[in-house]
Amino acid sequence: MLKSKKAEVIEQLTTSFANTTAVVICDYKGLTVSQLEELRKAARAKDTSVQVVKNTLATIALNNAEMSGVEIKDTNIFIWSDDVINAAKIAADFAKDHDKFVIKAGYLDKEPANVAKIEAFAKLPGRDELLGMLAATWMAPITNLAVGIDALRRKKEEEA
């Protein structure tokens, strides 16, 4: 790879990593191209990026983005997103289905994260699910009031 191309890749990755809240580093050794495309497709559906990057270039980009503390070695694929839970879920779900795909480490809110922390975030409900739960909680009193008024109306109609 030419030095100018390396600089371009580092600059693009630095920008991407600096503007993201989660980076998950995984080992993909032994996966087929079609399996990696399956991962990319799942990630694209949730506005998440997936890329295989040389370790030296990724290390430089992460350091430039003020993320350090995780040693990067062997074969790695990087998954990053603005939504911490999405990045963790994509990696954890794909790891469940593919034995050769292993979560190594990552960064959550620019802090180093181990596998246990990433898997814990993967178990949390997503943003849309949380908003739905919040809306249901807010709507519960109104719903109960409407059900009560309707029951009262039916009772009055039966009495009349």
MARRO-950329 format. One record per atom (N, C-alpha, C, O, CB): z, y, x. Coordinates in steps of 0.1 Angstrom, whole numbers, plus 2048, in hexadecimal, padded with zeros to 3 digits. Atoms other than C-alpha are relative to their C-alpha. Glycine has a CB too. Layout:
! MARRO-950329
ZYX...
This chain:
! MARRO-950329
8007F480980080080080080C80980880D81380C8007F68017F47F87F782280E80C8087FE8138087F47F38087FC7F47F880181283A81680080B7F580A80D7EF80280880E8017F680B8058547FD8037F97F28097FF7E97F28068007FE80880C8058397E280F7FD7FE8157FD7F37F87F38007F280380082982F7EB80880D7FC81180C7F38057FC80E7F97F38048348547E87FE8037F28078087EB7FB80B8098037FE80F8238567C68097F77F780E7FC7ED7F17FE7FD7F88098078358377BA80F8048008158047F67FE7F28057F27FC7FF8568437C780380C7F780D80D7F080480380F7FE7F48088528657B68007FD7F18088027EA7F480A80380180480E84885579580D7F97FC8127FC7F17F47F87FD7F480880386583D79680D8098008168077F88027F480A7F57F780087E8587A08018087F480C80A7EE7FF80980D8007F880D87486D7828047F77F580C7FC7EC7F28067FE7FD80980B87684F76B80F7FD8008167FD7F67F87F38017F28047FF89884477880A80C7FE81580A7F88037FA80E7F77F58018A78677798018047F180B80A7ED7FA80C8088007FC80E89D86C7548047F57F78017F57EB7F38057FC7FD80C8088AB84B74880F7FE80081680380A7F97F48047F18038008CE83E73F8037F280480F7EF8078068037F27FE80E7FC8C98197477F57FB8087E97FC8058027F87F380A8087F88B88057628067F38028117F18077FD80880E7FB80D7FE8BC7E07627F67F980A7EA7F98098007F87F28088067F68B17CC7808017F17FE80C7EB7FD80580480F80080E8038A77A877A7F77F880A7EE7FE8107FB7FD7F28088097F889978A78E7F67F97F77FA7F47ED8087F680880A80680887877E7807F87F58077EE7F08027F680B7FC80780A7F886E76479A7FE7F37F88087EE7F28087FD80D80380C80785D74678A7FA8027F27F67F97EC80C7F87FF8067FD80E85175876A7F18018027EC80580C80680C7FA80E7FE80082D7577617FC80E7FC8048157F77F97F57F68057F380481777575B8018027F180580D7ED7F28028058007FF80E81676E73680F8037FB81180A7F27FB7F47F97F17FE80383D76D73580480E80380B8157FC8097F68087FD7F27FD83F78F7477F98097F67FF8147F37FB80380E8067F880A82679D72E8088007F380880A7EC7F17FB7FE7F880180C83C79071280C80A8028108107F88057F27FE7F57F67FE8597A47227FB80E7FF8028167F98067FD80E8057F28008447C37267FD8047F180080F7ED7F38018088037FE80E8397C070180D8037F880D80C7F07F87F57FA7F37FE80785D7BD6F580680D80480C8147FC80A7F58047FA7F37FB8677DB70B7F880C7FA7FE8167F67FF80080F8087F580584A7F16FF8038037F180380E7ED7F17FC8017FD7FE80E8547EB6DB80D8087FE80F80E7F38027F27F97F37F88018767FB6E380080C80980B81080E80C7F78038027F47F78698186F98087FE80D80F80681180680C7F97FA8037F48758077187F67FC80A7EB7F680780A7F47FE80A8037F68638047398047F48098107F280B7FE80D8097FE80C7F785F7E574F7F680180B7EA8038097FE7F37F88098007F48517E47728057F880B8117F980E7FD80F8047FD8077F38507CF7917FE80A80B7F381080B7F87F38028027F67F68567E57AF8067FA80D80F7F280D80880D7FC7FB8047F385B7DF7D480E8058028118107FD7F780580C7F27FD7FF8807DF7DD80280D80880B8158048077F58077FE7F37F887D7FB7F77FC80C7F88038167F97F87FF80D8047F480886A8127E080A8027F480D80E7F17F27FD7FA7F67FE80B88380B7C380D80580581380E7FF8027F27F97F37FB7FA8A18117DA7FF80F8038088168008037F880D8027F27FD8938327E58008087F38068137F27F38038088007F980D88B83D7C180D8007F981180B7F47F57F97F77F38008068AD8327B580A80A8078118118018067F28007F87F77F88BE8457D17FC80F7FD8058177FC7FF7FD80F8047F28048A98647C98058047F28078107F07F18018017FB7FD80D8B48617A580F7FF7FF8157FF7F47FA7F67F67F28007FF8D88607B08077F47FA8117F47F480680D7F97FB80D8058DD83C7A88027F780D7F77F48137F77F97F67FF8097F58EC8277C480C7F77FE8147F97F480380980D7F580980190580B7C97FC7F27FD8057E97FC8098057F680580D8038EF7ED7C07F67FC80B7ED80380E7FA7FF7F28098057F58DF7D87DC7F47F97F97F67F17F08077F680980C8058068BB7D07D37F97F780A7F57FB8157F680B7FB80780A7F78AC7B07E37F97F67F87FB7F47EC80A7FA80A80880B8068947937DB7F68067F67F38127F780A7F67F980A7FB80987C7967BE8078077F48108017EE7F77F47FB7FA7F880A8847B07A47F68067F67EB80A7FA80980B8068087F980A8777BE78480A80A7FA8168077F87FA7F77F57F77F68058867DF7777FD8037F17F18057ED7FE80D8098017FC80E88C7E775280880C7FE81480C8018057F47F77F87F480289680A7497FC8077F37F18057ED7FD80A80B8017FA80E89B81E72980A80C7FF81380D8068027F67F57F77F58038AB83D71B80C7FB7F78168017F77F980B7F87F68068098BF8267048067F48087FF7EA80B7FA7FB7F37F980A7F88D98127187FF7F27F97FD7E880080E8048037FF80D8078DC7F76FD7F27F97FF7F17ED8018058037F280D8068008B67F26FA7FD7F980D7F87ED80D7F580A7FD8038067F38B27EC71F8087F38028027E980780280A80C7F780B7FE8CF7D47207FC7F47F77FC7E97FB80F8047FE80480B80A8C47C17007F37FA8047F27ED8037FF8067F380D8067FC8A07BC70D8027F780B7FD7EC80B7F680C8047FE8097F48AC7AE72E8087F37FB8057E87FF80880780B7F880B8048C779871E7F97F67F67FA7EA7F880D8057F98078098098B178B7027F57F88077F37EC8047F98087F580A8067F989578371A8067F58098017EA80B7F880A8087F980A7F88AE7717318047F47F98057E97FE80C8078077FC80C8098BA75B7147F57F77FF7F67EA7FF8058057F380C80880389774F70E7F97FA80C7F17F180B7F68087F88078047F488C74B73280B7FE80B8118078107F680B8057F68037F68A273974B7FE80680E8078098158017F18028037FA7F289074776A80280F80080281480B7F27FC8037FE7F180089676B75F80F8028018177FE7F87FA8067F37F27FE7FE8B877676C80380F8027FD81680A8057F880D7FB7F37FE8CA79776880980180D8127F980E8088057F37F87FF7F48D77A278A80A80B8008168098037F680380C7F77F48008E67C57867F880B7F97EE8097F380480480E8077F48068DD7E877A80880C80181380D8087FC7FD7F27FA7F38018E780B7738018047F17F78047EA7F980B8087FE7FB80D8F681775280680D80181180F8068097F67F77FC7F27FF8FA83C74F80280480E80C80B81280C8037F88007FD7F28F283F77480B7FA80880D7FD81480080F8027F58077F991082977D7FC7F18027F57EB7F980D8017F880480E7FE90B80678D8077F77F68137F97F28057FC80E7FB80980A9107EA7747FD7F28047F27EF8097F98037F280280E7FD9157C57797FA7F97F47F87FF7EA80D7F980580680880B9067A97648098007F38048017E87FD7F28057F780180B9257A674E7FF80D7F77FF80D7EB80E7FE8048017F48079237CB7457F38027F87F38077ED80280C80980D7FF8068FE7CA73D8007F67F47FB7FA7E97F57FC80A80080980B9037AB7278098057F58078027E98047F28057F77FB80A9207BC7157F980B7F87FA80C7EC80D8068078087F68079097DA70D7F57FA7F77F27FF7ED7FA80A80A80B8078088EE7C17018067FB7F37FE7FA7E97FB7F58087FA80580C9077B46E780380B7F58058087EA80C7F88037FD7F580A90D7D76D77F48027F77E97FF7FA80380D80880B7FD80A8F97E16B87F880B8067FD81480D8058037F28097F57FC8DB7F76BF80280D7F980A80E7EF7F27FC7FF7FE7F28068D881C6B67FD8007F18048057EA7F780A80880480080F8C681569580A7F97F880E7FD7ED7F27FA7FF7F68078078E07FB68C80D8087FE8138087F38037F38077F47F78008FC8136947FF80B7F580880E7EE80480680D8037F680A8EC82E67F8017FB7F28068017E97F380780380080780D8E881666280F7FD7FC8127FF7F07F87F38007F280380390D80C66580780D7FC80F80D7F38077F980C7FA7F38039178316657FC8057F280580A7EB7FC80A80B8047FC80D9028396478067F87F580A7FD7EB7F07FF7FF7FA80980A91081B63480F8047FE8148047F37FF7F18047F27FC80193382763C80280D7F880B80F7F080680280E7FF7F380792C84A6307FC7FF7F18018067E97F680A80780480180D91B83E6118097F77F78087F77EB7F27F98007F78098079368256078088077F58088027EA80A7F98097F97F980B94C83E5F47F78047F47FB8037E880880C8058097FB80A92E84C5E17FB7F47F87FA7F47EC7F480780680580C8079218295D980B7FA7F78087F77EB7FC7F580A7F580580894381E5CD8038097F38068047E880D7FF8087FE7F780B94683D5B77F57FE7F67F87FE7EA7FF80F80580C8028099238375A88027F27F88007F27EC7F37FF8087FD80D80692D8125A180B8027F580A7FC7EA8037F580A7F57FE80994D81D5917FC8087F38008047E880C8088078047F880B93D83757B7F77F87F77F77F97EB7F880D80580980980892281E5708087F67F88057F37ED7F67F98097F880980793D8055678078077F48098017EA80A7F980A7F97F980B95081F5537F68037F57FA8027E980580E80680A7FE80A92F8285417FE7F47F77FD7F57EB7F380580780280C80792980453880C7FD7F780A7F87EB7FD7F480A7F480380894D80052B8008097F48038047E980C8028098007F780C94A81F5157F57FC7F67F77FE7EA7FD80F80580A8048099298135078047F37F88007F27EC7F37FD8087FC80C8069387F14FF80B8037F580B7FD7EB8067F680A7F57FD80A9568014ED7FA8077F47FF8067E980A8098078067F980B93F8174D87F77F87F77F27FD7EE7F880C806
